[in-house]
């Protein structure tokens, strides 16, 4: 019985995390790397947030995949790359955009509002918000086996699969995959 109650509590907690209480006013304001204000409206938008770091080799290597996904879902899902370094260097972010030809908006989370609300812990880590609910958190795909070790190519595309499910008005097959 204790296990059953514990599981129910855990499910309630996970489902509760996805609700709009993550952001009490259903909106969060950040700035782009060009210092332009951006407001993420949680009630109206489906969007992807991927935490990145300009010095993280995986963040660098995933830029091609993220650009492809942003292009594939253009007009249907917004993509945001978010930098949340403790000591941000704007020039590094601008260099990252140019070097990897980033085709989606890059945001700066200096005060870590988004990091704290989403409980982001590593780069790259993807989050999918749909109508004020967190519907997915975790890995972009299964290309990375462990830190420093990758497969030749990904065989399961977690983020793409979740987005396809949402756009087809279906419940995604998973809501968390360890990044």
Steps between C-alpha positions, in 0.01 A plus 500: 500500500784741586654446155166572333452825695861599426449442130178704502678783681784491249258505206312791655826688555620441144163599352489804728842614379364520150223738597512874466611548861851465363447858390235668715408762238526255205766719348874534531708782358858455386732680260661379183876510457434819302333646815147489353217415745321170442193386686423129512121477526429164656128501428513565128814336372656163444871547529829327559766632734844343474760604753835544330851609584743642245785300656313167525609258225157335493325836471725574205444163334121512544466833318451325165222281639335795675516713184340214304222462757435875510472499120281187493253644752522865387165676535366230732743491793734772619856406593714684752858431598570629851835592649507510879869526588598640838739745334345571160717632219280646228777477239514121554127473430526709184800294383302179572208627285729587210726194516211252512261704284225484762161550339291537815482762773779497761404631842694592813374392842741697719290480814417134432120545512446241232769266634337498845142469376581211270764342727750488214819323598722438198575616146356420261165427663169545319163605640173504309219723622151461359213722613658574838602141571845352503448194279859388451839545664826338408714372218468616139561147369694186589822599321692549827568176686687656793718802561763504226354200316259515204353264242559553128149639475184525705238230458228645728413867462329584830445871443373455142266219609354712781440794267339280237268354765397844626429626149290188434304569823637181656661444836877458460635151573736640765528811714854457630817349356821555693708760317 
